[in-house]
Amino acid sequence: MSTSTTGRTHPTDTEERARAILGDAETDWAVRTADAVCAELEDSARLDETIPVTIVSRDATRSALLTVLMCIRRDTDVTALPDEALGEIRSAVRRGHKLDGLLRIVVLVHSAMVDKLFDRLSREVPPDRLVSEARTMSERMSRFVDLLVRDFPTLYEREQEEWHDRQAVLRRTVVDHVVEHGSFPDGAQSLGLVPSRHYAAALVEGGTPLPPTFATAVERSCGARSHLMVERATSTEIVLAFNSSPTNVAEMVRQSAAQTLPQGIVGLGVTGRGVDGLRNALVAAREALRVGRLHERAGVWAYDDVSMTASLTSDPVATALFLRHTLDGLTGDDAKTVALRETLGSYLRHGRSRVAAGRELHVVPNTVAYRVHQAEALLINSSLDTPALRVALDLVHELPSLLRNT
């Protein structure tokens, strides 16, 4: 039914019960027959791409045949699926097998086992009892498959939901541990997080849950080995794992966002190797997303481009104090004050060149000089020689929303 280990050191519970009811010889025949069915299907799967798996569960197949044989021996109907079949459903979900493919394997296994049983009946049962024995065997087999097909989708969906929830918790727990403690906790390796790999991280806001197509597109475009999605309350983290140091991640993420998430805000972290690289990638992605929120518009905000802004705005209270004190006298939001503030900022960015500032602002140099004189007169705690003044002006030029919070 799905990929599993074929070798066992202990008999299953169903096999132990069968030995008490069927005896060793009959149980051994059933085990050999089930194993033969599995081997034949595996050989067929290697030649037929439409068969969804290449290894069929020995335990589940043995338990199915033994359950039917025990019901025939006791002349009872099949009323419940064996634990091994239920366990195989859980395993199938965790391995990512599709429901339709699993149901096809059920049908193939059933058909093969019916052939084996009919072959044995024809050799060992007297002709006058053959029809009756064959009918009983067919009824028991059909009842087992009916139960399996009836319950399989519900059990599969329930297990899929529970597995998704458990995996979601595990992903969040592992990623948070990496950020808080700088080490890989238990469970990290099962998620593909190991010290030898290189990592990048992105934090996405604007689609909850995030469309899987975005993460897949990013993985493919960046050439990543794999990706891991961690769902948060209002955002989703994407961890990209690489076999070697990646290049052009920012450009590839921008292209993917433009195609599949045009309204999203994406914070892109730095890249690095091992647990320290992953930690830095995650922290930087969170900071980049925070800056993106401050910009109040969609786009990809790479930490390499906004690291200074991220540092200056990491503490909202401290940032507000810095702006209120440094720009005191020029913090208004009226058109005149905004024009004075923008002109002074441009003037300082261009090395106090009235011509360059005028070219940027599309005004004549005399207007620049007039506005700079007015702005300087309004400043209470700063002068044009105050080092922090240009930083404050550049910050509010990039993020006008900061002044609304002061």
C-alpha positions as CSV (number, residue, x, y, z in Angstrom):
1,M,0.0,0.0,0.0
2,S,2.9,2.3,0.6
3,T,6.6,2.4,1.1
4,S,7.8,0.6,4.2
5,T,10.5,-1.6,5.6
6,T,10.2,-5.1,4.4
7,G,12.4,-6.8,6.9
8,R,11.0,-7.4,10.4
9,T,12.5,-8.8,13.6
10,H,9.1,-9.4,15.4
11,P,5.8,-10.8,14.2
12,T,2.8,-8.4,14.1
13,D,-0.1,-8.6,16.5
14,T,-2.3,-10.0,13.7
15,E,0.3,-12.7,12.9
16,E,0.5,-13.8,16.5
17,R,-3.3,-14.0,16.7
18,A,-3.4,-16.0,13.5
19,R,-1.0,-18.6,14.8
20,A,-3.3,-19.3,17.6
21,I,-6.3,-19.7,15.3
22,L,-4.9,-21.0,12.0
23,G,-1.8,-22.8,13.2
24,D,1.8,-22.3,12.2
25,A,1.6,-24.0,8.8
26,E,-1.4,-22.0,7.6
27,T,0.0,-18.7,9.0
28,D,3.4,-19.3,7.3
29,W,1.7,-20.0,4.0
30,A,-0.2,-16.7,4.3
31,V,2.9,-14.8,5.1
32,R,4.8,-16.3,2.1
33,T,1.8,-15.6,-0.1
34,A,1.5,-12.0,1.0
35,D,5.2,-11.4,0.5
36,A,5.0,-13.0,-3.0
37,V,2.1,-10.6,-3.9
38,C,4.1,-7.6,-2.7
39,A,7.2,-8.7,-4.6
40,E,5.2,-9.2,-7.8
41,L,3.6,-5.8,-7.5
42,E,6.9,-4.2,-6.9
43,D,8.3,-5.8,-10.1
44,S,5.3,-4.6,-12.0
45,A,5.6,-1.0,-10.6
46,R,9.2,-0.8,-11.9
47,L,7.9,-1.5,-15.4
48,D,4.6,0.4,-15.2
49,E,4.8,4.1,-14.2
50,T,1.0,4.2,-13.6
51,I,1.5,2.0,-10.5
52,P,2.1,4.7,-7.8
53,V,4.7,3.0,-5.5
54,T,7.5,0.5,-5.9
55,I,7.5,-1.1,-2.4
56,V,4.3,-2.5,-1.0
57,S,3.9,-2.9,2.8
58,R,4.5,-6.5,3.8
59,D,2.9,-6.0,7.2
60,A,-0.3,-4.5,5.9
61,T,-0.6,-7.1,3.2
62,R,0.0,-10.0,5.5
63,S,-2.5,-8.7,8.1
64,A,-5.2,-8.4,5.4
65,L,-4.8,-12.0,4.2
66,L,-4.5,-13.4,7.7
67,T,-7.6,-11.5,8.8
68,V,-9.6,-13.0,5.9
69,L,-8.3,-16.5,6.6
70,M,-9.2,-16.2,10.4
71,C,-12.7,-15.1,9.5
72,I,-13.1,-18.1,7.1
73,R,-11.8,-20.5,9.8
74,R,-14.2,-19.1,12.5
75,D,-17.0,-18.6,10.0
76,T,-17.4,-15.0,10.9
77,D,-17.6,-11.8,8.9
78,V,-14.8,-9.2,8.7
79,T,-16.0,-6.4,11.0
80,A,-12.9,-4.3,11.6
81,L,-9.6,-3.5,9.9
82,P,-6.4,-4.8,11.5
83,D,-4.1,-2.3,13.3
84,E,-1.4,-2.9,10.6
85,A,-3.7,-1.5,7.9
86,L,-4.5,1.5,10.0
87,G,-0.8,2.1,10.7
88,E,-0.2,1.9,7.0
89,I,-2.6,4.7,6.4
90,R,-0.7,6.9,8.9
91,S,2.6,6.0,7.2
92,A,1.1,6.8,3.8
93,V,0.1,10.2,4.8
94,R,3.4,11.0,6.4
95,R,5.2,9.9,3.2
96,G,3.0,12.1,1.0
97,H,1.3,9.4,-1.0
98,K,-2.0,10.4,-2.7
99,L,-5.3,8.8,-1.8
100,D,-6.2,7.7,-5.3
101,G,-2.8,6.0,-5.8
102,L,-3.2,4.2,-2.4
103,L,-6.7,3.0,-3.4
104,R,-5.4,1.6,-6.6
105,I,-2.7,-0.4,-4.7
106,V,-5.5,-1.8,-2.5
107,V,-7.3,-3.0,-5.6
108,L,-4.2,-4.5,-7.1
109,V,-3.3,-6.3,-3.9
110,H,-6.8,-7.6,-3.5
111,S,-6.9,-9.0,-7.1
112,A,-3.5,-10.7,-6.7
113,M,-4.5,-12.3,-3.4
114,V,-7.8,-13.5,-4.8
115,D,-5.8,-15.2,-7.6
116,K,-3.5,-16.9,-5.1
117,L,-6.4,-18.1,-3.0
118,F,-8.4,-19.5,-6.0
119,D,-5.3,-21.3,-7.2
120,R,-4.9,-23.0,-3.8
121,L,-8.6,-23.8,-3.6
122,S,-8.5,-25.4,-7.0
123,R,-5.6,-27.6,-6.0
124,E,-6.7,-28.6,-2.4
125,V,-10.5,-28.5,-2.2
126,P,-12.6,-31.4,-3.6
127,P,-14.7,-30.5,-6.7
128,D,-18.0,-30.9,-4.8
129,R,-17.0,-28.3,-2.2
130,L,-15.1,-26.0,-4.5
131,V,-17.9,-23.6,-5.4
132,S,-19.0,-23.3,-1.8
133,E,-15.5,-22.7,-0.5
134,A,-14.8,-20.2,-3.3
135,R,-18.0,-18.3,-2.5
136,T,-17.1,-18.1,1.2
137,M,-13.6,-16.9,0.4
138,S,-14.8,-14.3,-2.1
139,E,-17.4,-13.0,0.3
140,R,-14.8,-12.6,3.1
141,M,-12.3,-10.9,0.8
142,S,-14.9,-8.6,-0.6
143,R,-16.1,-7.6,2.9
144,F,-12.5,-6.8,3.9
145,V,-12.0,-4.6,0.8
146,D,-15.4,-3.0,1.3
147,L,-14.5,-2.0,4.8
148,L,-11.1,-0.7,3.6
149,V,-12.5,1.3,0.7
150,R,-15.3,2.6,2.8
151,D,-13.2,3.8,5.7
152,F,-9.9,4.6,3.9
153,P,-10.8,8.1,2.7
154,T,-12.2,9.2,6.1
155,L,-9.2,7.7,7.9
156,Y,-6.8,9.2,5.4
157,E,-8.3,12.7,5.7
158,R,-8.4,12.5,9.5
159,E,-4.8,11.4,9.6
160,Q,-3.8,14.0,7.1
161,E,-5.4,16.8,9.2
162,E,-3.8,15.5,12.4
163,W,-0.4,15.0,10.7
164,H,-0.6,18.5,9.2
165,D,-1.3,20.0,12.6
166,R,1.5,18.0,14.3
167,Q,3.9,19.0,11.5
168,A,2.9,22.7,11.7
169,V,3.6,22.7,15.5
170,L,6.9,20.9,15.0
171,R,8.0,23.4,12.3
172,R,7.1,26.4,14.5
173,T,8.8,24.9,17.5
174,V,12.0,24.0,15.6
175,V,12.3,27.4,13.9
176,D,11.6,29.3,17.1
177,H,14.2,27.2,19.0
178,V,16.8,28.1,16.3
179,V,16.1,31.8,16.7
180,E,16.0,31.8,20.5
181,H,18.8,29.4,21.3
182,G,21.0,29.2,18.2
183,S,21.0,25.4,18.0
184,F,19.1,22.6,16.2
185,P,16.6,20.9,18.5
186,D,15.3,17.4,18.2
187,G,13.1,17.1,15.1
188,A,15.2,19.5,13.0
189,Q,16.8,16.8,11.0
190,S,13.4,15.3,10.1
191,L,12.5,18.7,8.6
192,G,15.7,18.7,6.5
193,L,17.5,21.2,8.7
194,V,21.1,20.1,9.1
195,P,24.4,21.9,9.8
196,S,25.9,21.1,6.4
197,R,23.4,23.0,4.4
198,H,23.1,26.7,3.4
199,Y,19.9,28.6,4.2
200,A,17.9,31.6,3.2
201,A,14.6,32.8,4.7
202,A,11.7,34.9,3.7
203,L,8.7,36.1,5.7
204,V,5.6,36.8,3.7
205,E,2.5,38.8,4.7
206,G,-0.5,39.4,2.5
207,G,-1.8,35.8,1.9
208,T,-2.8,33.6,4.9
209,P,-2.6,30.8,4.2
210,L,0.2,31.5,1.7
211,P,-0.5,30.0,-1.7
212,P,1.8,26.9,-2.0
213,T,2.6,28.0,-5.6
214,F,4.7,30.9,-4.2
215,A,7.0,28.8,-2.0
216,T,7.3,26.2,-4.8
217,A,8.1,28.9,-7.4
218,V,10.8,30.4,-5.1
219,E,12.4,27.0,-4.4
220,R,12.6,26.2,-8.1
221,S,13.8,29.7,-9.2
222,C,16.5,29.8,-6.5
223,G,17.7,26.2,-7.1
224,A,17.0,25.3,-3.5
225,R,17.2,21.7,-2.4
226,S,13.9,22.1,-0.4
227,H,11.7,24.5,1.3
228,L,9.9,24.6,4.7
229,M,6.8,26.7,5.4
230,V,6.0,27.9,8.9
231,E,2.5,29.4,9.2
232,R,2.1,32.3,11.7
233,A,-1.0,34.2,12.7
234,T,-0.7,36.9,9.9
235,S,2.4,35.7,8.0
236,T,4.3,32.7,6.7
237,E,8.0,32.0,7.0
238,I,9.7,30.2,4.2
239,V,13.1,28.5,4.9
240,L,15.1,27.6,1.8
241,A,17.8,24.9,2.1
242,F,20.6,24.7,-0.4
243,N,23.5,22.3,-1.0
244,S,25.9,25.2,-1.6
245,S,25.9,28.9,-1.1
246,P,23.1,30.4,-3.2
247,T,23.3,33.5,-5.5
248,N,20.7,35.9,-6.8
249,V,18.2,34.9,-4.2
250,A,16.7,38.4,-3.9
251,E,16.2,38.7,-7.6
252,M,14.5,35.3,-7.8
253,V,12.2,36.0,-4.9
254,R,11.3,39.4,-6.5
255,Q,10.3,37.7,-9.7
256,S,8.3,35.0,-8.0
257,A,6.5,37.6,-5.9
258,A,5.6,39.7,-8.9
259,Q,4.1,36.6,-10.6
260,T,2.3,34.8,-7.8
261,L,2.0,37.3,-4.9
262,P,1.7,40.8,-6.3
263,Q,-0.1,42.2,-3.2
264,G,2.2,40.6,-0.6
265,I,4.9,42.2,1.6
266,V,8.0,39.9,1.6
267,G,10.9,40.3,4.0
268,L,14.0,38.5,2.7
269,G,16.8,37.7,5.1
270,V,20.5,37.1,4.6
271,T,22.0,33.7,3.5
272,G,24.4,31.6,5.6
273,R,25.4,28.1,6.5
274,G,24.5,25.8,9.4
275,V,22.5,26.8,12.4
276,D,24.1,30.3,12.7
277,G,23.3,30.9,9.1
278,L,19.7,29.8,9.5
279,R,19.3,31.9,12.6
280,N,20.7,35.0,10.9
281,A,18.5,34.4,7.9
282,L,15.3,34.1,10.0
283,V,16.1,37.2,12.2
284,A,17.0,39.3,9.2
285,A,13.8,38.2,7.3
286,R,11.7,39.3,10.3
287,E,13.4,42.6,10.4
288,A,13.1,43.1,6.7
289,L,9.4,42.4,6.8
290,R,9.0,44.9,9.7
291,V,10.6,47.6,7.5
292,G,8.3,46.5,4.6
293,R,5.3,47.1,6.9
294,L,6.5,50.5,7.7
295,H,6.7,51.3,4.0
296,E,3.0,50.3,3.8
297,R,3.1,48.9,0.3
298,A,3.7,45.6,-1.4
299,G,7.1,44.5,-2.5
300,V,10.2,42.4,-1.5
301,W,12.3,44.1,1.1
302,A,15.8,42.5,1.3
303,Y,17.6,42.9,4.6
304,D,20.8,43.8,2.6
305,D,18.9,46.9,1.3
306,V,17.2,47.9,4.5
307,S,19.6,46.9,7.3
308,M,20.3,50.5,8.3
309,T,16.6,51.3,8.5
310,A,15.9,48.1,10.4
311,S,18.6,49.0,13.0
312,L,17.3,52.6,13.4
313,T,13.7,51.5,13.8
314,S,14.2,48.4,15.9
315,D,12.9,50.1,19.0
316,P,9.8,52.2,18.2
317,V,10.0,54.2,21.4
318,A,13.6,55.1,20.9
319,T,13.0,55.9,17.3
320,A,10.1,58.2,18.1
321,L,12.2,60.0,20.8
322,F,15.1,60.4,18.3
323,L,12.9,61.9,15.6
324,R,11.0,64.2,18.0
325,H,14.2,65.6,19.5
326,T,16.3,65.9,16.4
327,L,13.6,67.3,14.1
328,D,11.8,69.3,16.7
329,G,10.3,72.3,14.9
330,L,10.1,70.4,11.6
331,T,7.8,67.4,12.5
332,G,4.5,68.9,11.2
333,D,2.5,67.2,8.4
334,D,1.3,70.3,6.7
335,A,2.4,70.9,3.1
336,K,4.8,73.7,4.0
337,T,6.6,71.8,6.7
338,V,6.9,68.7,4.6
339,A,8.4,70.8,1.7
340,L,10.9,72.4,4.1
341,R,11.9,69.0,5.5
342,E,12.3,67.4,2.1
343,T,14.3,70.3,0.8
344,L,16.7,70.3,3.8
345,G,17.1,66.6,3.5
346,S,17.9,66.7,-0.2
347,Y,20.3,69.7,0.4
348,L,22.3,67.7,2.9
349,R,22.3,64.5,0.9
350,H,23.8,66.3,-2.0
351,G,26.6,67.8,0.0
352,R,24.9,71.2,0.5
353,S,24.5,71.7,-3.2
354,R,21.6,73.9,-4.0
355,V,21.8,73.0,-7.7
356,A,21.8,69.2,-7.1
357,A,18.9,69.5,-4.6
358,G,17.0,71.8,-7.0
359,R,17.4,69.2,-9.8
360,E,16.1,66.4,-7.6
361,L,13.1,68.5,-6.3
362,H,12.5,70.3,-9.7
363,V,12.9,73.8,-8.2
364,V,15.4,76.5,-8.8
365,P,18.5,76.8,-6.6
366,N,17.2,80.1,-5.0
367,T,14.1,78.3,-3.8
368,V,16.3,75.6,-2.2
369,A,18.3,78.3,-0.4
370,Y,15.1,80.0,0.8
371,R,13.6,76.8,2.2
372,V,16.9,75.7,3.8
373,H,17.1,79.1,5.6
374,Q,13.5,78.7,6.8
375,A,14.0,75.1,7.9
376,E,17.2,75.9,9.8
377,A,15.5,78.7,11.7
378,L,12.7,76.4,12.8
379,L,14.9,73.7,14.2
380,I,15.1,73.8,18.0
381,N,17.6,71.1,19.0
382,S,19.6,70.7,15.8
383,S,21.7,72.7,13.3
384,L,23.0,71.9,9.8
385,D,26.2,70.7,11.5
386,T,24.4,68.2,13.8
387,P,25.4,64.7,12.5
388,A,22.1,63.1,13.5
389,L,20.1,65.6,11.5
390,R,20.7,64.0,8.1
391,V,20.0,60.5,9.5
392,A,16.7,61.7,10.9
393,L,15.8,63.5,7.6
394,D,16.7,60.5,5.5
395,L,14.7,58.2,7.8
396,V,11.5,60.2,7.5
397,H,12.1,60.7,3.8
398,E,12.1,56.9,3.4
399,L,9.4,56.3,5.9
400,P,7.0,59.2,6.3
401,S,4.8,57.0,8.5
402,L,7.3,57.3,11.3
403,L,6.3,60.9,12.0
404,R,2.7,59.9,12.5
405,N,3.8,57.7,15.4
406,T,5.8,60.4,17.1
